[in-house]
């Protein structure tokens, strides 16, 4: 929904979002999440969003490199040109095969423990999957460390591959039916979880 008419639009910076969870450390999820959050924050019409490379330049010029580490404020600092920072963490990002289909084929990957139930056909757009994504998000005053608003989302959706709109690259038979997706598709799932989180924050920020 549109923001309050005439409301002040603070300048916000969005450094890389932290990531802690299975298969998340050292991944590209941190930058992907920050990019998705930047787009969503712009579309709210409630913030002036500083482009991420510009934010890094501001921090470097002011000798403030390292004030944010793994999605956390390492130390309070007055960042000229920035009112608030969006800080956060991705706690989960997973796509799972929801149920096995009967029969085996060239595009089928066995599901551990499925026994005689068959295999999961990840190339069949009608196959059902479950997407999970957990995110924590905070709007922080970098000069004091005060948290203006905080929210989280444990996004979960079960539907067909076609309905969810992502592409499955393959399946990992050693990872409890976990499915493999590329960076673009991870970004789509992150967008859904961050959108849900940001909307809940805005309900309180507008008041």
C-alpha positions as CSV (number, residue, x, y, z in Angstrom):
1,X,0.0,0.0,0.0
2,X,1.1,3.6,-0.5
3,X,2.8,5.4,2.4
4,X,1.4,8.3,4.4
5,X,1.1,11.4,2.3
6,X,3.9,13.9,2.9
7,X,5.8,11.6,5.3
8,X,9.5,12.1,5.6
9,X,11.5,9.5,3.6
10,X,14.7,8.7,5.5
11,X,17.9,7.7,3.7
12,X,18.7,4.0,4.2
13,X,21.6,1.9,3.4
14,X,21.4,-1.9,2.9
15,X,24.7,-3.7,3.4
16,X,25.0,-7.4,2.6
17,X,22.5,-9.4,4.7
18,X,24.0,-12.1,7.0
19,X,23.4,-15.8,6.5
20,X,23.6,-18.5,9.1
21,X,22.3,-21.9,8.5
22,X,22.9,-25.2,6.7
23,X,24.7,-24.5,3.3
24,X,24.3,-20.7,3.7
25,X,27.7,-19.6,5.1
26,X,30.0,-18.4,2.4
27,X,27.4,-18.4,-0.2
28,X,26.1,-15.6,-2.5
29,X,22.9,-15.4,-0.4
30,X,24.1,-12.3,1.5
31,X,24.4,-10.1,-1.6
32,X,21.3,-11.6,-3.2
33,X,19.2,-10.8,-0.2
34,X,20.5,-7.2,0.0
35,X,19.7,-6.7,-3.7
36,X,16.2,-8.0,-3.3
37,X,15.6,-5.9,-0.2
38,X,16.9,-2.8,-1.9
39,X,14.4,-3.2,-4.7
40,X,11.5,-3.9,-2.3
41,X,12.5,-0.9,-0.1
42,X,12.5,1.4,-3.2
43,X,9.0,0.2,-4.2
44,X,7.5,1.0,-0.8
45,X,8.0,4.8,-1.6
46,X,8.9,5.2,2.1
47,X,12.7,5.4,1.8
48,X,15.5,7.0,-0.2
49,X,17.6,3.9,-0.8
50,X,21.4,4.4,-1.2
51,X,22.8,2.1,-3.9
52,X,24.9,-0.6,-2.3
53,X,28.2,0.3,-4.0
54,X,27.6,4.0,-3.1
55,X,27.0,2.9,0.6
56,X,30.3,1.0,0.6
57,X,32.0,4.1,-0.9
58,X,30.6,6.3,1.9
59,X,31.8,3.8,4.5
60,X,35.3,3.6,3.0
61,X,35.6,7.4,2.7
62,X,34.6,7.9,6.4
63,X,36.9,5.1,7.6
64,X,34.0,3.0,8.7
65,X,34.7,-0.2,6.8
66,X,33.7,-3.1,9.0
67,X,31.0,-1.5,11.1
68,X,28.7,-4.1,9.8
69,X,29.7,-7.8,10.0
70,X,27.5,-10.7,9.0
71,X,24.4,-8.6,9.1
72,X,25.2,-7.2,12.6
73,X,26.3,-3.7,13.7
74,X,29.8,-4.3,14.9
75,X,30.0,-0.8,16.5
76,X,27.9,2.3,16.5
77,X,29.1,5.0,14.1
78,X,27.7,8.2,12.6
79,X,27.5,7.6,8.9
80,X,27.2,10.9,7.0
81,X,24.4,10.7,4.5
82,X,22.7,7.7,6.0
83,X,19.8,7.9,8.5
84,X,19.3,4.2,9.0
85,X,20.7,0.8,8.0
86,X,18.6,-2.3,7.2
87,X,20.4,-5.2,8.9
88,X,19.3,-8.8,8.8
89,X,20.0,-12.4,8.5
90,X,18.8,-15.3,6.3
91,X,18.3,-18.3,8.6
92,X,17.0,-20.8,6.1
93,X,16.7,-21.3,2.4
94,X,15.6,-24.7,1.2
95,X,13.6,-26.3,-1.6
96,X,12.4,-29.9,-1.0
97,X,10.6,-32.5,-3.0
98,X,7.2,-32.7,-1.5
99,X,6.2,-36.2,-2.7
100,X,7.4,-38.9,-5.0
101,X,5.9,-39.7,-8.3
102,X,5.5,-43.3,-9.5
103,X,7.9,-44.8,-11.9
104,X,11.5,-43.9,-12.8
105,X,12.8,-42.0,-15.8
106,X,15.7,-40.1,-17.1
107,X,14.6,-37.0,-15.3
108,X,13.9,-38.8,-12.0
109,X,16.0,-38.7,-8.8
110,X,15.2,-41.3,-6.1
111,X,14.1,-39.8,-2.8
112,X,15.9,-41.3,0.3
113,X,13.5,-43.4,2.3
114,X,10.9,-43.4,-0.4
115,X,11.2,-47.2,-0.8
116,X,8.7,-48.4,-3.5
117,X,6.9,-45.0,-3.7
118,X,9.0,-44.2,-6.8
119,X,11.1,-41.2,-7.6
120,X,10.8,-37.4,-7.8
121,X,10.6,-36.1,-11.4
122,X,12.1,-32.6,-11.1
123,X,11.6,-31.8,-14.8
124,X,7.8,-32.3,-14.4
125,X,6.3,-28.9,-13.8
126,X,3.3,-30.6,-12.0
127,X,5.6,-32.1,-9.4
128,X,5.1,-30.6,-5.9
129,X,7.8,-28.9,-4.0
130,X,8.1,-27.0,-0.7
131,X,10.1,-23.8,-0.6
132,X,11.3,-22.5,2.8
133,X,13.0,-19.3,3.6
134,X,13.6,-17.7,7.0
135,X,14.7,-14.0,7.4
136,X,15.2,-11.6,10.3
137,X,15.2,-7.9,9.5
138,X,15.9,-4.8,11.6
139,X,15.9,-1.0,10.9
140,X,18.8,0.4,12.9
141,X,20.1,3.9,13.7
142,X,23.9,3.3,13.1
143,X,24.9,6.2,15.3
144,X,23.4,4.7,18.4
145,X,22.7,1.1,17.6
146,X,19.0,1.7,18.4
147,X,16.6,-0.7,16.7
148,X,13.7,1.3,15.3
149,X,11.8,-1.7,14.1
150,X,12.4,-5.5,13.8
151,X,10.5,-8.3,12.2
152,X,11.0,-11.8,10.9
153,X,9.4,-14.2,8.5
154,X,9.4,-18.0,8.2
155,X,8.1,-18.2,4.6
156,X,6.9,-21.6,3.6
157,X,4.9,-22.6,0.5
158,X,4.0,-26.0,-1.0
159,X,2.8,-26.0,-4.6
160,X,3.7,-27.3,-8.0
161,X,7.0,-26.3,-9.6
162,X,5.1,-24.4,-12.2
163,X,2.9,-22.4,-9.7
164,X,5.9,-21.4,-7.6
165,X,7.7,-20.3,-10.7
166,X,11.2,-21.6,-10.1
167,X,13.5,-23.9,-12.1
168,X,14.9,-27.0,-10.5
169,X,18.4,-28.0,-11.6
170,X,18.5,-31.4,-9.9
171,X,18.2,-33.3,-6.6
172,X,20.6,-34.3,-3.9
173,X,19.9,-37.9,-3.0
174,X,22.1,-37.5,0.2
175,X,20.2,-34.4,1.6
176,X,16.7,-35.6,2.5
177,X,15.3,-34.8,-0.9
178,X,16.8,-31.3,-1.1
179,X,16.6,-29.8,-4.6
180,X,19.2,-27.7,-6.3
181,X,18.4,-24.2,-7.7
182,X,20.6,-21.5,-9.2
183,X,21.2,-18.0,-7.8
184,X,18.4,-16.3,-9.8
185,X,15.9,-18.8,-8.3
186,X,17.3,-18.3,-4.8
187,X,16.7,-14.6,-5.3
188,X,13.0,-15.2,-6.2
189,X,12.5,-17.1,-3.0
190,X,14.4,-14.5,-0.9
191,X,12.1,-11.8,-2.5
192,X,9.0,-13.6,-1.3
193,X,10.3,-13.9,2.3
194,X,11.7,-10.4,2.5
195,X,8.5,-8.9,1.0
196,X,6.5,-10.6,3.7
197,X,8.8,-9.3,6.4
198,X,9.0,-5.7,5.1
199,X,5.2,-5.5,4.8
200,X,4.8,-6.4,8.5
201,X,7.4,-3.8,9.5
202,X,5.7,-1.0,7.4
203,X,2.4,-1.5,9.3
204,X,4.1,-0.2,12.4
205,X,6.5,2.3,10.8
206,X,3.5,4.1,9.2
207,X,2.0,4.7,12.7
